[in-house]
Each structure stands twice: as structure tokens, then as C-alpha cells.
Amino acid sequence: MNDASPKRDLTPRGWLSRAPLSSLRQEMDQMFENFLSNTGLTSGSTDRLPSIDVSETASAVEVKTDLPGFKPDDVSIELRDGYLVISGETTEEKRTEDEKDRRYHRIERRQGSFSRSVLLPCEVHHDGIDAELKDGVLTVKLPKAPGSTSKKISIKGT
């Protein structure tokens, strides 16, 4: 093939029409981010939820949640209809007399409340649940109920 041959556009047709809207959305997001950062807020400050990992062994389900800055008394854990519900709340730090005249340019550290619900992959014992908050990570170990086993299902291909 020589360089003089016409080049074909291989971009799927539906994508071309979305590009201008995508660019507009990025510009609008940036505009709001700039506006909110000048007020000391960020666009993601109200919808930030802690990250959660759910894993399973032969005997237990383990849920890990990132909760930096939280203390055990700030967090609530409950089982509800097959869901593990983790809620928490932090309050604004009290300002000392020296800090009353401090002017903030940006506030991003989490303050307020959150609630996450995770569907557990199997039934668990309500007794024997262990929860520990260490180094900003909440680890909840839930022993499986008898008969709650998982089975890997093989997929046939053609």
C-alpha cells in the first residue's frame, strides 16, 4: 500500500456524533469544578463513598472498606436481609482560637455521613462475625452458614 492511497476512517459512526457532546461535558465539569473549588467545596464531596472489596473463602466472606480518619465509634455495621450495611459519620474538626482567622482555599477531606449496602454472596452465621478497624481499613469477617457453599460452573464453548 502506498502513502498516496486515500485513508479510510475506521471510527464507528455513532462515536462521531458524541464527540462534541463529550467535549462540552468535560468543559462544563471543569467549569463547575473551578467554581466549587473557589468556594472550598469539590463536586465530588457529597457523593464520595468508601471503596469496598468483597472476597470469599471456603469458610467465610470478608468485606474490606477504606475508612481513613474514622474511629470505631463513628461506624455502624448491620446485617439486613442478606445485605451487609456499613454506615458512618464524621464531624467537622473543632477550630481552636488560633484557627478562627484561618481562610481555607480548598477543603477535600471527608466530613459527613455515608451508607453502603453490599449483597453478600451466600448466607452467613449471625454469630461469630468479627469486625476490626485498623490503619483506616475496616475488615468484616462473616462465617458462612452450614450448607452455604459456592460452586464454580464451567462454561462450554463451541
Protein Blocks (a to p, Z undefined) as FASTA:
>chain_A
ZZkbccddfbdfklmmmmmmmmmmmmmmmmmmmmmmmnopafklmmcccdddddddfkbc
cdddddehiafklpccddeehiacdddddddddddfklmmpccfbdfbdcdddddddddf
bdcdfehpacddeehiacddddddehiacdddddddZZ
